[in-house]
Each structure stands twice: as C-alpha cells, then as structure tokens.
Amino acid sequence: MVGWAFLLLLTVASLVFGFVQLDGLPDLGVRFGPDLTVRTVPVDRETDRERQEFKRGDRLVALQGQSISDLRELRSVLQSLPIDAGALDAEELDENGELVEGTRTNLDAMRKVSYQIVRPLYRFPIALQGKPEDPTALPPGVEPSDRLVELDGRPLQTKIGPEGVRSIVASRPEALLVFERKNAVFFGSVMVPAPKSPHVLFGIFGAVIVIMAGLWWFRSKELEPLASVAVGLETLCFGWIALFAFEYQWVLSDVGLSAVLIVAFSMVRPIAFFAHNIGDGRGTQAGWTALLMGIVAAGTMLGLFLGGPFGDAEQALHVVALIAGLFVVYEIFVASIPTDAPRSSLGEGSGYIAWILVLALFSALLAWYLAPISFEENRWRWFATVIVGLVWFGDVLYCLRGVPAEGWALISTQADRHREILAYLDITKMLLPECRTFMVVSTRRGTFILEENAQRLQIQPSAEALHDAMSILVQERARIPLSPMVERQTHPMAGIAEAMNMALALPLTPPEGAIEIEDLHVILVAIREDAPDTQEVPEEVGAETIDLAQGLLSAEAWVATLVEAYAIISRAYLDEAQNGTVAAQPVRPGQESRALLAERRRAAELEAELKRLRLEKEASGQSQPASTESARVAVAPKGERVARLERADSAPEVMQADVDEEVVEQAAAPEESVETEAAPAFVSPLEVLDGPPGDFQHLLEPELIDALEYVLASPEPLVLGGSEGSGKRFIARVAQSMDAEFSGSLWFFDAQEMSDTHGLDGWAVDAIFEEVRGESVLVRHANALTGTMLNDIYEAAVASDIRLYLAFNDPNAEQVSVLEPFDEALQQRLEHRELIVPNFAHRPSIFEPVLSVFLTDALAQYGDALEAPVYLSEDAIDVLRGYDFPGHFDEARAMIEQGVAAVLERGEAGGEIWPEDLGFE
C-alpha cells in the first residue's frame, strides 16, 4: 500500500507540475521547431488558405516588437502578452467602428500580436502593364538584390540581375516576371485567442490514475508486490511520453518538462525489466543491473542536456528515444539466452517484443522514405510513443495475469495434470457428439482407462474385452475407422469395432517436443451411446475429425497422461508384487510373450504356404517334391538373392519361393523345436526391371520430364501416386534412365505380395537393401505398408545409398496427397518429393502417341494376316477421347487389341477401327 500511495502522490505531483508549466500558453495555430522555424501551418478548410502569412521554412525573429531566437523566448513573450480587447481586424468593424453582426463576441479572448518573419527564399511575380517604363529604374517592388528567374512562365537558365531586368522591361512592356529574393523580411499581425486550460494534460494523467487503480485492484496475487508497483511507475513514465507526443512544441520550450521526459524515456524499459525479473519472487542480479543501467543513462543524458553539449532539447530527446529502443533490443537478447534463472523477457514474451520492434521499424522506414524531412521533424515522436506503448500494454497484462506458467509448471501438481487431461477430453466430446470418449493407456503390464466422471478424472483398469481390442489394435498398427487402403472385410479390427459399437480408436502420437515411451500407447476411444441394434447405419468419423483430435493434443496433456498412467500402473504392479502375484511376466496372467507369438505366427504362415504348394503340385500332376537346389536356395543366408528378369510391359509375377517340406514341418513343430532351430530364410524379393524404350520422350508430357529432372537432382526418395495401372512403374523406369547419380539397375518388389505371402514383420530390410547398394529400388503398393515400415525402408535406403521409388495406389491421388494417412513426420520427409500420375483420360497430350504404340504392338501379333494398314477412325478417336478409362493403360491396350481383332473377324485385311469394334454401342 505504501508503494501505491507513493505512486498516486507522484502522479498528482506530475499533474500539478505539468499544469503550471503548460497553463497560460495560447495557440498560434503554427508549429515551430526549436529555432522557431515554421514546420507545419494549418489550412483553413473554409477558405482553403494557409493560416495568416506563414509558410513552411519561415523563421520567426520578432513578436510584439521583441526579438526572439528560440522556443523558450517565444514562450516567455506569449505568457506576458496583455489582453487587448479593442485590437480587432478592420473587417470585423463597420463604418461607425461598431462590431459587425455575426463576428466573435468574446473580445476578451482575442489578442492582436505583431510579428516579423524571415523567409529564406521568396519568389514573387510582377506583371508589366504595357506602358513604357523608365529603362534606368526597376519595376515597383523590386530591389537591387532580387534576381529574375522566370520570364513569361519560362525558367531562365541563369538568374538575371538589375541590368538585365532593365533591358527586358524596356523591350517587353507586357512581360510576366518572376523574381527571387533571399532572406525576405515580412511584417504582419495575427489574432491570438486567449490561452485555455491544458485539457490533454488532465486527460492523460487522469487515465494514468485510473489505470493505476485498476492495476492495484486487479493485480495478480502471484506477483511480488514490488513488481506491480514497478509496472505502475512504468505507467506514469508512459503518461509523460504520451504528453510529449501531444504537446511536443511546448515540452521542447521548457527545461523542466524536457528533463522529466528524458528521465521517462531512459527509465521506462529498465523499470519494466526490473518488474518482470522480480515478479516470481526470485529476483536476480539482472533486474537490478537493468535498473542501474537506466539510472546511469538518465543521469548522463540530463548532464549532457543541462551542460550544453546538445544544441537543443529535441536532440536530447532523439537520443533518449533511441536509448529506449536499445533497451527493448537488450530485453530480446537476454530472453534468448537459455537459463534456469527467473524469466527476464517482458511484455508477452520475446516474440511479442520482437514483432513490435520489426513492425515499428518497417513502418518508420516507410514513413521516412515517403517524407524524410517531415518524419525527422514531427513524426518520429509518434513512432517512439507507439513502440513504448505497445510493450507497456504487454506489461499491464503481465501485472494482471501474473507470471505465466511454462513447461513442467503447468502440470507440476496432480490437480493441474487432471485439469489438462479433462480439458482435452472436453474437446473430444465436442468433436464426437453422442459418443462416450475416454483415453486408454496400454502397456505390457496392463491397460487403464482415463475418463471424466462427475467433472473429475477417473482412472481405472479396463475390461478384458477392451484390453484385448486395444492389444490387437496396437499389434496391427491400425485405427478405427480403418484406413481406406485396408481390406476392411478381412481385418480383425472391423468386427471388433462393430461388436463394441466403437466409433473411434485413434493411437495418439506425441506432440512435437513431447517425450515418447517405448511399449506405452495412448489411444483415444469413442463408443457410440446409441443402441447397437439401431436400424440406421452410423456415420463414420471423418478424416478431418481424426486430424483435429490428434492436432489438439497438447504436449502438457500428453505428458500429464503419461505421468498419471504410469503412477497408477506402477502402484497396481507394486500391490500385486507385495501379494506375491507378480513375477517377471506382465500383469495379466496368461499373456504370451511377443517373441513366442511371432514364432508361432511364422510357423502358421509356413504351414499355409506348404498346403498351397501341395495343392498346386497336385493340380499340375507333379508328384515329385521340390528339387534339392530349390530347397537349398530357400534356406540360404538372407544376404544371397535370386533375381528373375521380367518384361517391362508385363504384369509382375507373384513371387513363389520353393520351400523344403521338411524345413516347414520343423518350423511348424512344437514350441521346443522353435526355440532350438533358427527360422528359415526366404528368397530375396527383389526383381530387376528393364529400361524404358529409347523414344520414351513422346510418351510422357514435357512438364513431367522437367519435374523428373528437378526431383532427380536430389538423392532423396521419389513418391509416385496414382490409380492402379496409371503408369507409375513406367515413370520409375524412365526416371532411372535419366538418373545420373544412381545409374545402376532398377530393382522392385511388391509390398502387397510380400505382406500376403511372408509378412513384413520379420523382413530384414537392411540386409536385402545392402545387396543392391548404390542402385535403385521401386516399392509397389507402398500403401500396404504402415508408417513404421515406410520409415524403416526410408532409413535402410539412406544407409545403403539407394535411390528409393515408392509407388502408392490411390484412386484419389489427384485430389488428396497419398501421404495423408501417415504420420506427420513421414509427411514432412516425403511430401516435397511427391509426383502425381493422373488418369490416362486426364493426359490428352500423350493420348494419340500411346494409342499408336498400342496399335503397333497389336498389329505385330498378327504378322502377315493383315495386308493393308489398320487405323483408328475419327469417330473411334472421338469416342476414346471422351472415355474415362477406369482401367487406365491396360484397358486402352485391350481396347486396341479388340479393335484389331474385330477388323479380322469382319474378313477384312485392313481398314478402319470403328467405335463398335472397341466395345462401344
């Protein structure tokens, strides 16, 4: 209270001091600089004339017969002017000397003041009347020192003196002459109204008192009391700076006002810095150092101002305004240094101050560029006031809200952690109306639910069914609703979600900068509250809702969930350990280890492969088992590969590794056998692709070739997105032929076939990619892989110096990125490497060249059967151009082959192919 009372007294004292110094000063309507040079002259809007005879650049040298040289002397003369009630202009009196009706009646408010000004450069015109003039005399009003600069509206190259002027007057009696006079002296008088009370002063310091009262009443109780008082003192300093902006001329004219303003500019930011430094009660030396720096700066500037090195008060204020800006820069610098000490950044943070500084400097530079002289003389004070005012506003918010909590401070207590988790659950309820939303934390020790109950967070073990469902979800790396690229009819989670009426099961990923714990999964679950047997099919949760649910998860909510989950899990584990029910295995009894499950899954896959091979051999009449050489290849080390060449234009063959039945039986044997014998290796899935035809340029758009050249300049992977059969493999072959850095073979494997036949969990991608180091690999059906698998393949390609091509089959690739279903980290890695391959029907520039190639290939199949040329009719071409080709290039090739066959069926040896030959009605 003592500090606030002192501030109130100091504010009232400032108000009284300002009133004494500013009262009794009339308004001349003209703004002068420190040396009494006219800077601005208001314009009368009614007459559109400038006030009196003043012009910008004139210098006032005398007032009421007294010589004056600066603002201080002008101020002294104006305060001593007597009231002259009878001093009125002649236009305000009638012939009898009485006041004209309608003129001003408050005669005591007017004073008539004479003045003398010097105009540095004065130009005036004289029009000769056509009468002969004395050649020995100058025109009336022209002095010998004047110089002629224009003749009949034309500027003269040189200024002409008296002799030349006499000659022109004698020879051209009707000329229009414009003369120039240096330091012309003018006399006149101006009506000055009586001085008024300084209303701006009362308004500014009245607002300061109101703001201080608000700071005292609504200040944060968390702040150190001295910090709030310091912000109040900063408010008083800002009040003086605001007064300077509005009463610029008269502040410069008074030594006392200028001195107070120098102190305000020098101390406004150090005081605020000190307030923030001690705000949390743990003040450091930095705050006192900043305060000492401000005191030293203020004392130094006062000494230089009063001692005389500065020419006038304006120069001193220029310097202290710059010092205030440098203190802002100092605050940003201190805030950028990482330290465990209390925060010293001010306002709304260093970013807040930095943007204020950047925007203010940009605006100031723009204003200076548009009007340099006007900015230096008048506008700079407004920019200085605005910069200080914006940062001061941030300090006021700091005083009202207190020290902002950051990082761990937001979740340092259990109540804070529960609040963060409940806030996130409330958001999910708005995103998923009519659903019961909760979070599931799944670990090997157990599964727990975090859910709101009566506005409190409830943490409890999950039911057995939910635990099993979440275990399968994590194992399959899936989510609910299932991704469009997943076969929903056969996926195990599809039936589970339907049975549990589950609208959403989203494994959450840690926000940027948050910690991640291995083998711990946080899953957002939403259960529909409507009855499962409802007749209406519930609407599936959209991708936008899923993205929002993930994006709105804050780092604080994530860490709070981990802390609370681990606390309850560890507590349950310790309780069971004390009761003797827990050993080294997980909490739930009967849960098998991950390694054992993987081995059993592998054995089941090999048994299924054996059955399939037996059926194929029986169907083909083969009774002999697989050859010894095939069996030897099947159990060879993983580093050895078997590559089969394939025609570039043919469909990829399904990889079928020959497997020794004895090996399979050993793999599918009981558990003891699995533990003692190593799992058999399978043949490398890589196959090689031929290069493209030599004339591939006319089969691709020039824009696409340019795009390939651009992306091939970097060794990063290429992402090819498009529908099945849209030509992604052909583009990869072309890219490989254009690639100067990776000039080896282009190998490929089908991720979908690998997943169906062998599974990818145990695939040693590093070892297989090592076999083709320095070459290129195309992964077909990359959409069948999970984000984790794609990241593994990416890392393996980088480690083996491989150019990686990832082909994604997505019919919506032209509208939506093929990387959208994957996590943000993978998208950031690959989104700038994505090339979209449109539908064949959307590529009109290569339409006819491609059809021509297909027609040539079809004709080659029939050899001599065609004696005459076969070509597409105009009608057939028009129909094909309007067709959308859902089967892309394969369908186009099949149509052309069908058309050629139709020509032969008609018994013709050549001719045109018509639309009906292609299957169109």
N, C-alpha and C positions, 0 to 999 in steps of 0.2 A: 504493500500500500504506500509506503514511503516513496518508492521509486515512481509510482504512477502519480502521486501528488506533486512530486518534483517536476515531472513532465508537464502536468497541467499548468503549473506556475510558469514554467519555461515557455509554454505555448502562449499563454496570456501576455507574458513579457514581450514575446516576439510580435504579437499583435499590436501592443501599445507602441513599441519602438517603430514598427513599420508605419503606423498611423501618424506618428509625429513627423517622420521623415517624408511621407508622401502627401500629407494634407497641405492644402493651400497651393497646389500646383495646377494652373489652368492647362487646358488642352489647346495647343496651337493648331492642331489638325495636320501637322507636318512632323515627320520623324527625322531626327538629326543623328549623325554619328558623333563620336567623342570630340572631333574637331569642328563640329557644327556644320558639317557638310550634309546637304539635304539628301536623304536616301529614298524616302517614299513621300509622295504627295497624293492625298486622297482626291478623287474626282467627284464633283457634284453630279449625281445621276440625273438631276432635273435639267441642268443646263449643259451637261456633258463637258464641263470645263474644269480644269485643274484649279485647286483652291488658291486664291489670290494670284500672285505673280511668281510663285516659287516654281523652280524647275529642278529636276534631279541633277545633282552635281553642284548646285549653287552653294555658296558658303556664307552663312550669316556672320556679319562682322560688327553690327551695332544694333541695339534695341533700345528704343526710347531715349536715343541720344547718348547711350552709354556703350563704349567699346567692349566687346566680349570676344573670347577666343576659344572657350570650351564649354562643355555642358554644365560644369559647376557654376561658372559665371552666369550662364543663361538661367539656371535655376534660381540663383540669388536675385537676379533682376526681376524675374516673374513673380517671386514671392513678395517683392517690395513694390509692385505696381499699385498705384492708387486707383480707386474706383472713380471713373469719370462718367457720370450718368448723362451728361449732355453731349458726349462725343459720339455722334451718330453720323452715318453717311448722308450725303445730300439727297440721295434717292429716297430716304426714309422720312423726309420733311417736305411739306407743301410750300407754296409761295409765301404764306404767312409765318413759316417757321414752325408750324404745328405738325405733330406726328401723323403720318399718313395712315388711314384706316387699314387694318389688316396686318400692320407690321408688328414687331415684337413689342410687348408692353412691359416686360420685366427689364426696365432700363438699368437697374442696379446690377444686372447680371452681365452687362456688356462693358468692355473697356476698349478704347481705341489706342492701338500701340503702333508707333512708327518704327520702321526697320530700315536697314541698309544691307544689301547683299552684293556679293561679287560673283559674277558668272565667268568661269574660266574661259569659255569660248562662246561668243554671242554672235549669231547671224541674224541679219535683218534685211528686208528688201526695200528698195526705193524705186518707184515708177516715175519716170520723167513725163511731164505733161505735154510735150511737143513744142513748148515755147523755147526760143533761143536762150541759152544760158551763157553766163559770163565764162569764157574759157579759162580765165585765171582763178575762178572760185570753184570750190567743191559743192555738190548738192547739199541742200539743207539737211542737217542731222548727221552728216558725215564728217568724221575727224581725220586729221592727217595720219594718224596711226592705223586707221582702218584699211583693209585690203579687199579689193574686188575679187570675188571667187566665182561668180556666175554672171553671164550676160544673156539675157533673153531666154533663160531656162537651160542654158548650156554651160556645164562646168568648164572653167578655164584651166589650161594645163599649168599655168603659173599664176600666183597671186599678184595682182596689179596694184601698184602704189598710187599716190596722188597725181603724178604727172600723167600716167596712162589714163586715169579716170577723167581728168580734164579733157584729154583728147577725145575720148569716147563721148563725153557729154556734148562737146562741141559738134561732133559729126553725126551723132544719133540722138536727136532730142526726144524721141519716143521710146527709148530703150528701158528694159526692166533690169535693174541692177541689184545684185545680192552681195552685201558686204559682210566681212568677218571682223569681229573686234575681240581682242584678248583682254581678260580681266575687266569686263564691263561692270560698272557700278550702277546699281539701281536703288532708288528710294521708293518707299511706299508706306502704307499703313494697313493694319489688319485688325478686325474686330475680334477680340478675345473674350470668350464667356468667362464668367466668374468660376473659380475652382469649385469642384464638387468633392464630396467625401469619397475616398478610395474604396468603392464597393467591391472591387476584385480582392482587395486585402481581406475584407470581412468574410467574403465567400470562401477563400482558400483556407484561412486559419479556422474558420468555423467548421469546415469539413474535416480539418485535421483533428479538432477536438472531438467531433462525432466519431471518427474512425478510431481514435484512441480509446474512447469509451467502449466501442464495440470490441476492440482488442482486449481490453481489461475484463469485460464481462464474459465474452465467449472464448477466451484464450484456452488452449488445451492445458488440462491439468497435468499432462505428462511432461510438459516442458519445464525446464529450470526457470524459476520466476524472473531471474535477471535477463534471460533470453527474450522473454516477452517485452520487458521494459526496453531492451535494446531495439526491438522492432518498432516500438512506439517512438523512440528517439529518431530512428531512421525515417519514420513517417513525418516528423517535424522537419527534418532536413529536406525531404522531398517537397514539403509545403513551400519552403523558401525557394527551391529550384523552380517550382511552378509559378511562384510570384515573379521570379526573374523573367520567365517566358512571356508573361502578360505585361509587365511594367519594365520592359527592357531599357528604355531610354532613361527613365528616372532612377533606376537602380545604378546605371553607369554614372549618373551625375552625383551620387552621394558616396563618400568614402566609407561610411559606416555600413550601408547596405551592401556595398561591394565586398567588404571584409567578411560580413556574415555569410554571404553567398560563397566566397572562397572556402570558408570552413565547411559549409554544407556539401559542396561538391567533393571536397577532399575526404570527408568522413562518412558519406552516405554508404558506400560499399564496405569499408572496413568495419563499421558498426554492424552491418548485416552479417558479415563474415563471422564476427565475434559471436553474434546471436546464435548462428547455426552450430558453431563449434562447441558451445557450452549447452546447447539445447537439451541433450540427453543426460545432462548431469555429469558427464565425464570429459570436461573441457581439457584441451591440450594446449601446448605452448603455441600452436599455430594461430589460435584465435587471438591471444594476447599480442603475438607478433604482428598480426594484421592491424590490430588497433593501434599499436605503437607506430607502425608504418604510416597510418593515416594521420596521426598526430604530428609526426615529423613532416609529412607532406604539407599539411595545413600550415604549420609554423613557418616552413620555408617559403611557401607562396605568399603568406602575409608579410614576411620580411622583405621579399623582393618587390611586393606591391607598394608597401608603405615606404620602403627605402628609395624607390625611384627607378630601378632598372627597367621596369615596364613603362612604356610610353603612356599608357592609359589603362583604365580598368578593363576594357574589352580584351586587351592582350592577355591580361592575367586570367580572365575567365575562359579564354580559349584554352590556356594551358591546364587549368584545373578540370575543365570538362574532359580533356584528353586523359588526365590522371584517373578520373572516374572510369573511363573506358578501359584503361590499363588494369585497374583493379578487377574488372569483370573478366578480362583475359587471365589474370592471375588466379581467380577462382576456378576457372575451367581447367587450368593447368594443375592446380592442386587436386581437383576432383578426379583427374585422370590417373593419378598415382595410386596404385593398389596398396592399401594399408589396412591394418587391423585397428587403427585408431578411430575415434569418432568421426562421423562424416563432417566434411567441411564444405561440400558443394552447397550452393544456395539456390534460391528460387525453387523451381520444380525439378531441379536436377541439372547436371551439367549439360545434358542435351537441350533442355529448355533454354538455358542461358546462351548456349552456342547458337541456336536457331535465332534467338533475338538479335544476337550480335551480327550474324550473317545477313539477316533481312534488313537490319538497320544500316549496315554498311552498304549493301546493294542500293537501298533507297537513297542514302546520302550521296553515293557516287552518281546515281542517275540525276538527282536534283542539282548537284554541282555541274554535271555535264550540260544540262539544259540551260542553266543560268548561273555561271560561276560566280559573278560579282554579287548577284542577289543572294546566293547561298552563303557566301563568306560574310556578308554584312548583316543578314537578317534571319535566314532560315536555319542556320546551324544550331541556334539555341533551341529550336523546336525538336530537332533530332536528338540533341543531348538530353532534353527533358523526357522524350518518349522512351529512350533506351533505359534511363534510370527508372522511369515509371513502370515499365513492363517487369523489370526484375524486382522492383519493390512490391508489385502485386503478388508475385510468387512468394515473397517473404511474408506477406499478410496471410496467405493461405497456409504457409508453414506454421505461423503462430496460432491459427485457428484449429488446424488438424493435428498438430504435434509432430513428433519425429516419426517419419514413415517406417513401418516395419519392412525389412528386406530379408530375403532368403530364409534361413532357418528360423528367424524371429517370428515369421508368420505361423509356424507350426511347432513352436517350442513347447507348448503345453498340449495335453490331451484334448482339452476343450477346443483349442484352435484347430487341431487336426480333425476333430469331428465336424467342426464348422465347415472346413474346406471340403470334406467328403460329402456332407449333406448339400452344400451349395452345388456341387457337380451333379448329384442325384436329382436335385430340383430341376436343373437344366434338362436332364434326360427325360424327366416326366413331361416337360413342355414339348420336347421333340417327339415323344412317343405317347400321345394321349391314349387313354383307355388301356394302358398297359401297366403292369407291376414291374418296376425297374429296380434292379439291385446290382451290386458288383460281387463277383466271385473271385476269390484268390485261391489258386490251385498250386499245390506243391506236392512233392513226393510224400510228405508227412501228413497231408490232409487237404481238405477243401473247405473253405469257410465262406459264409455269405455276409456282406456288409449291406444293411438295408435300413431305411428310415422307419421308425416305429414311434408314433406319437411325437413327432418332431425331434426325436432323439435317434442317435445311431445305434443300431443293434448288430452285434457280431456274434454269429453262432455257426456251429458245424452244419454243413449241407446234408440234405437227404442222400441216401445211397444212389438213387436214380440220377439226381443232378450231378453227383460226383462222377458217375460212370459216363454221363453225357459229356461233361467237360473234359474228362480224360481222353475220350475219343476225339473230341474237337481239337484238343492240343496235339494229339498224336497225328491226326490227319492234316494238321495245319489249315484248317478250314474256318469258315464263319457261317453264321446264319443271318440273312438269307445267303444261300450258296452263290458263288460266283457264276456268271453266265457261261463261263468256259468249262464248268464242271458238269459231268454227266449226272444229273440230279436223280434220275430214276434208280441208279445203282449205288449212289453214295450213301454210306451208313447214316450220315447226319440228317439226311432228308426225312427218313422215317422217324428218327428221334425227335426232330423239331415238330413234326406233325403230331406225334403222340403227346408231347408235352405242351402243345399249343404255344410254342416258342416263336416270338416274332423277331427277336434279335439275340444273337450271341456273338459279340464282337471282341476278339482278343485285342486289347489295347496295347499300343506301342508307347514307350516312354517319350514324353515331350522332349524337345531339343534341350540339351543341357542337363536332363534328369538322369539319375542313376538307373542301371538295369541289373537285375539279379538273375543269375542263371538258375534254371529249373523253377522259377516262380512266374506264374502267369496271372495277369489281371484281366478278367473278362467281364464286359458289360452285358447283362442279360435282361431281356424284356419278355415277360409272359403276358399273353393277352388275357384280359379279365373276362371276356365274353365266354359263353359256354362252348366247349369243343364241338358239340353236335349241332352248332348253328348251321342253317341252310346256306347262308351267304359265305362265299369264299373271301377270307380276309385279304385285304390289300397288302402286298409285300412292301417291306420297308425299302425306301428308295436309296440310291447311292448318295444323294445329297445329304440325307439324314445321317447316313453312316459317316460321311466325311465330317459333318458338324459334330457328331458325338466324339469323334477322335480329336478334332481340332480344338474343341472347347475344353479338353482336359489340360489343366494347368500343371506345371511342374510341382507346385505346392500340393495339389490334390493327389498327384501320383505318389510323391514321397510320403504324404500322410497315410495313404492306403497301405504302402509297404510297411511303414512303422507299426500301424495298428494291427495289420495281419500277422506280422512276424511276432508281435507281442503275444497275441492270443494263441498262435500256433506253438510257440516255444513254451508257453505256460501249460498248454494241454500235453505237450510232449513230456515236460518235466513231471507233471502229475502222474502220467502213466508210468514213467520210469520209476518213480518212487513206489508205485504199487507193484512193480515187477512185471509189467505187461509189455514193456518196450525194450527191445534189444537194438541190434544194428539195422533191422529192417524198418520199412516205413510204418506209419501209424496204423494204417488199415490192414488188418490181418488178411492173408491170402493173396495180397497183391504181388504179382510176379515181377521179377527184375526186368529191366529194359533189355539187357543183353540176352536173356533167355527167350523173351518174346521175339526178338529179332531173329534168333537162330531157328525158332520154331516156324516163324513166318517164311524164312528162306527154305526150310525143308518142305513146307507145304507147296511153295511155288515150284520147286524142282519136281515134286511128285506129280503136280498137274502137268508140267512140261513132259514128263515121261509118258503119262497117259495119252497126251496129244500126239506124241511121236509114234506110239504104238498103233493108234488108230490110223494115222496117215500111212504107215507101212502096210497095215492090213488092207487098206483101201487100194493101195497101188500094187498089191500082190507080192510085196517084198517080205520074205521070211527070214532074211539074214540080218543079224544085228549090225549096229553101226560099225564101220571099219575101225581097225586099230589106230589108224592115223588120225581119224576124226576124234576118237576118244583122247588121243594124246594131245591134240590141239585144245580140247575142251578143258583139260586140267593143266595146261601150260601156264607159266607165270603170267601175271597180268600185264607185264611190260611188253609181251610179244603180241603183235597184231596180225590179223588176217584181213586183207583188204580185197574187196571184189569190185572190179570196174563195172560201171553202169553207163548205158547210153544216156546222154544228157537230156534227151527229149522224152525218155520213157519214165513211167511211174516208178518210184523206189520200191524195191523188193522187200518183203518182210524178212527181217533177219531171223534165221533159224540155226542156232548152234547145235552141232551134233553132240549129244551127251551120252556118256557111257552109263548104261543102266546100273552097273554096279556102284558107280560113284553116286548116282542119285539115291539108290537104296541106302547107301551109307549115310548120306545127308539126311534122309528121312527116317533114320533109325532112332531108337530111344535117346533120351537126353544124355546118357553116359557117352554114347558114341559122338555126339555133337561136341562134347567138351574135350575129347581127346584127339579128334581129327579136324584139320582145317577145312573150312568151306571151300568147295571147288570154285575156281575162277572161270569166267566166261570169256568168249572171244571178243576182242575189241570191237565196239560198234561202229567204228569209223569206216566209211567208204569214200572213194575218190570220185570226183565229178570231172567230166571233160570240160574243156574250154568252150566259149561261145563260137558261133560261126564268124568268119572273118568280116562279113558285111553286116555286123550287128548294128551299126550306127543307124541304118534306116528303119530298124525295128524298135528303136527307142526314141523318145522325144528328146530334142536337143536340150531342153531345160533339165530333164532327168540326168542326162550325161554330164551337164555342168554341175548339177548337185552332187553327183558321184565324185567328180574331180575335187570338189570342195571338201567333202567329208573324208575322202581318202588321204587328204593332206595330213590328217592326224591319225595316230596309230590306235585310237580308241575303237571300241566295237561299233558296228552298224546295226540298227534296228529296222527291219523291213516289216511293215504292217499292211495287211490286206486280206481279202477273202481267200478261201481255199481255191487254188488254181489260178490266181491272178498274175502269176509270173514272177514271184519273189525269187525262186531258185534261179531262173534265167538271169535276173538282175544281179544276183550274187555272183554268177559265173562271169558276167560282163565286168562287174566291179573287180573281180580277181584278175582278169586280164588287163585291167587298167592300173592295177595297184603296183607302183614302182618299189615300195618298201617290202611288201610281202609277195614275192614273185614265185613262190613255190606252188604246190598243188592245193586245190580246194577240196577239203575233206568234209563229209557231212554225216550226221546221224539224226534219226527221227526220235525226238524225246517222247512222243506218244507211244511208239512201239517199244522203246526201252522201258517205259513205265508199265505197260501192259505185260510184257514178256518177262522182264527180270526185276523190275522195281529199281528205283534210283537211290534208295536209302543207303545201300552198301556199295554204290558205284564209286570206284577210286578215280575221280575225275582228274586229279593231279597227275596220277601215273599215266593215264591214257593220253592226256594232252601233252605230256612230256615226250611221247613218241613222235609227235608231229611239230616239234619245236621250230619256230621261225616260219611256219606255214599258216594256212587259213583253215577255219572250221566253220561250217554252216550248221546251225541247230534248227531243224524243222520242228514245227509245232511247239515252239518255246512257251506258248501259253499253257501247256500242260505242266509246266514246272512251277513250283512255288517260288516266292520271293527269296527264300533262303537258298534254294537250289540255284537260282539265277545269280545270286551274289557269289556263290561258290564257284560257278562256272566263270564268272567275270574275273574273280581273283586268280583262278587257275590259268586263264588265258593270258593275263598280265604276267604271271610268273613264268609261263612258258614262251613268252614273246610270240603270241599267236594273234592273228587278225580274226576277230570273232564276228560272225554274222548271226543275228538272232531273228528268225522268221516267225512272226505271230499271225495266226489265222484268226481274223476278226472281221465279220461282215460289216461292222460299224466303224471300221478304221478311218474312213473318210470323214466321220463326224466327231469321233471321240478317240483320244490317244489310246493306243494299245497298252500303254504302261499304267493307265489309270487304276486298274485293280490292285496294283502292287504298292508297297510302302513308299513313303516319301523319299527315303534315302536312295532307293533304286531309281526312282523317277529322276532325282537330281543327277544321278550318274549318267542316265541314258536319254533323257528327254530331248537334249540338243542333238542327238545322233539319230533321230527317228526319221525315216523316209516312208511316206505313204504311197502304196501301189494301188491306184484306182481300179475300178471295174473296167474290163475291156471295153464295155459300151461307153465309158467316160473318157476314152482316149482316141478321139477322132483322127488325130494327126497320123497315127500308125495303123489306122483301120485297114486301108487298102494294101499297104505293104505286107501286113501279116496275113491277110486273106490270100494274097498272091503266093506267099511261101507255102501256105497250107494246100493251095490248089496244085502247085508244082509237085509237092510230096504225094498228093493223091494220084496225080496222073502217072507218076513214076511207078506206082504199084501195078498198073495195068499194062505197061510196056507197049507192045505192038497192037493191042486191042483197039487203040484209038488212032485212027488215021488222020483225023482233022483236029484242029485246035478246039479245046473246050474252054469256055469263059463264062463269067457271070453276066447275066443280062442286067440292063439298067434297073428293071423292076426288082430283081433279086438284090442288087446292091442297096436300093432304097429301103427295101424291107429289112435287110440286115442292119442298116444304119439306125432304124427305129426300134430294133430289138434290144432288150436289156442284158442278154447273155448271163443268166444266173450261173451257168457253168463255166463262164469265162473262156479261156483259150481252148480248153479241151472240148467244150461244146461247139465252138466255132470250127475247130478241126473236124469234129464228127459231122457237122452240117455240110462242110465242103465235100467230104468223102461220100456222104449220102447223095449229094447233088451229082457227083461224077458217076456214081453207080446208077442213078436214075437215068442219066443220058444213055448209058449202055443198055439198060433194060428196055428202053424205047427202040432199040435196034439201030441207033444212030452211031456213027463212027466219030462224031464230034458235034459241036454246036453250042447253043446257049444253055445255061442252067437257069431255070425259072423258079419263082418263089415256091411253087408247089413241089418242086424237086427237093427243096430244102426242108420240107415238112410244114410249110405254112399253108393255110387254107386260101 
